[in-house]
Amino acid sequence: MSTDSESTAIEQAFLQVAAGNGLDISDTERMADLRRRVALMRQGLERLYEIDVAGAESPSVFVPARR
């Protein structure tokens, strides 16, 4: 669990990235919603790292038929 100072630093970093991408960070309600959405996406993406693909073969290359 993060401390208050870590949470503040993470929030500031998030706002810097948002501002750097041209978003209006003065809209605190919108930034809170965006932060929540980003957190949900990260949770979903973390599940991908749990998939064991060690025994899987790479797919063959798709080469479309020439006409």
C-alpha positions, -999 to 999 in steps of 0.1 A, spaced: 0 0 0 14 34 -9 19 62 16 3 96 14 35 111 -1 38 83 -27 1 89 -36 7 126 -40 38 120 -62 19 95 -83 -10 120 -87 14 147 -97 31 125 -122 -3 115 -137 -13 152 -140 21 160 -157 15 133 -182 -20 145 -188 -9 181 -192 19 170 -215 -6 154 -237 -27 185 -240 -54 177 -215 -70 204 -193 -59 193 -158 -78 221 -142 -110 201 -146 -105 180 -115 -137 159 -120 -126 149 -154 -91 141 -143 -104 119 -114 -126 100 -140 -96 96 -163 -74 84 -135 -100 58 -125 -103 46 -161 -65 43 -165 -64 23 -132 -91 -1 -145 -72 -6 -178 -40 -13 -159 -57 -39 -138 -71 -56 -169 -37 -55 -186 -19 -69 -156 -39 -102 -161 -21 -106 -195 13 -110 -176 -2 -139 -157 -8 -159 -189 18 -187 -193 27 -190 -229 60 -208 -224 47 -240 -242 29 -222 -270 43 -222 -305 44 -190 -324 17 -187 -351 27 -193 -386 29 -162 -408 -2 -154 -428 6 -150 -465 -24 -141 -485 -29 -160 -518 -19 -141 -549 -44 -138 -577 
